[in-house]
Amino acid sequence: MEDTTQETGDLVREIIMSKSVEDRFLMCAALYEDAKELARIGMPEGLSKNEQERYVFRRIHGSDPQQIVEE
């Protein structure tokens, strides 16, 4: 679903691309950490550490790590 106008999307892209490669990388890393935190909010209680990591990975990437490696 695209709910952003082309003009707004172009402006956002221009702003992001005006940043250095390092700044863009750091922005991406921060967004990934935010996504992990959001995934943890809905995590069921009582999971082991390994199960927690798999749950977060599955919520972000849509499948288990092993499935991605096999593809």
Residue pairs with C-beta under 8 A, 6 or more apart in sequence:
4 12
16 24
16 27
17 24
19 27
32 60
35 60
36 56
36 60
39 55
39 56
39 59
39 60
40 52
40 56
42 59
43 52
43 55
43 56
44 55
47 55
54 64
54 65
57 64
57 65
58 64
61 68
